[in-house]
């Protein structure tokens, strides 16, 4: 069995490898701390499962999941991240992931997720499964942040984390003008005028 692990924190990668080795002693594991390198590796070798964060050097966000899925369309992807499931799980699944776990999850849950994906069963929360399986009622009003596109949501999160426009541009590999356009859309959709208002919105809606 071949497993590809992507995370820019060495401690996390080593911990994952130790857990996997105990459960799958014969598994061939390849690790990387770089998003571009991870996708390049995936282009050369077929894997049985890919475990990855969504924030890595040279690749960040949901587009990274889509890119990996395009490279290995039949390989299940398990997202392992510090981001809150409430805000990211559904978006990750829609981007192509077959499972989602927070890095604070217990070892047993990680092993259960890997085993589920290996037999072709998605490992997602009940709430997300229900959301995917049914259409949202038309009379149910969305929160403003739920109207953000995937890319707008990524820019939104980078903004409230304190990233400058240049930093956002570099992390998402988009031009400064594009970042500015996304910011205007975000401010308009959320009904705010300043970064302080945006951060206050995030705090009020438990997004930070």
C-alpha positions, -999 to 999 in steps of 0.1 A, spaced: 0 0 0 13 35 -9 4 65 12 14 101 4 15 126 33 17 164 29 22 188 58 47 216 64 52 207 100 78 179 106 63 169 140 29 163 124 44 142 96 64 121 119 34 116 142 13 105 112 39 81 100 43 65 134 5 60 137 3 46 102 33 23 107 16 7 137 -15 -1 118 0 -7 84 36 -19 89 41 -28 53 29 5 39 52 25 17 50 61 29 62 92 11 62 125 29 67 161 18 64 196 33 58 214 0 25 216 -20 40 218 -54 64 189 -47 34 169 -34 15 173 -66 46 165 -87 51 133 -67 14 124 -72 20 128 -110 47 101 -109 34 75 -85 -1 61 -79 -12 61 -43 -38 43 -24 -45 73 -1 -34 109 1 -33 127 35 -28 164 33 -32 197 50 -48 225 29 -22 251 38 13 243 26 42 263 10 36 268 -27 0 256 -25 -29 267 -3 -66 264 -1 -93 243 -18 -78 247 -52 -49 225 -39 -74 197 -32 -89 201 -67 -54 200 -82 -45 167 -64 -79 152 -74 -72 161 -110 -38 144 -108 -51 113 -91 -89 112 -97 -94 77 -82 -73 82 -50 -91 92 -18 -79 124 -2 -81 128 36 -78 164 47 -60 168 80 -60 204 92 -62 228 121 -91 246 104 -126 242 120 -148 215 105 -178 238 106 -163 261 81 -141 239 59 -154 203 59 -182 207 34 -160 229 12 -132 204 12 -156 175 3 -171 195 -25 -135 202 -37 -128 165 -40 -118 153 -5 -132 120 7 -125 127 44 -119 155 68 -102 155 102 -90 181 126 -54 176 137 -66 174 173 -85 142 165 -77 110 184 -54 84 169 -82 59 167 -103 83 146 -74 88 122 -70 51 118 -108 47 113 -108 74 86 -79 57 67 -96 23 69 -129 38 56 -113 55 27 -93 24 17 -126 4 13 -142 32 -6 -163 48 22 -161 85 27 -152 97 62 -173 128 68 -195 141 96 -232 133 97 -240 170 93 -221 173 61 -234 140 47 -270 153 53 -262 187 37 -248 169 6 -277 145 3 -304 171 3 -311 205 -12 -311 234 11 -347 247 17 -354 277 -4 -369 296 25 -338 291 47 -318 323 47 -281 319 44 -256 337 66 -237 364 46 -204 344 47 -222 313 33 -226 333 1 -189 336 -5 -173 315 -32 -146 291 -23 -119 315 -34 -136 344 -16 -138 324 16 -100 316 13 -92 353 9 -116 361 38 -98 337 61 -63 350 51 -75 386 57 -88 379 93 -55 361 100 -37 394 94 -22 386 59 -14 416 37 -26 418 1 9 409 -11 10 379 12 -24 368 1 -14 372 -35 17 350 -30 -1 323 -10 -29 319 -35 -8 325 -66 -31 353 -78 -23 389 -88 -27 418 -64 -54 433 -86 -74 400 -83 -69 401 -45 -83 436 -45 -113 425 -65 -120 396 -41 -117 420 -11 -143 443 -26 -167 414 -32 -162 401 4 -168 435 19 -199 439 -2 -213 405 5 -207 408 43 -219 444 45 -187 457 60 -165 487 52 -132 481 70 -109 453 80 -118 460 116 -155 454 107 -145 422 89 -127 409 120 -156 418 142 -179 399 118 -157 369 120 -156 370 158 -194 375 161 -200 345 138 -174 323 155 -152 322 124 -120 332 142 
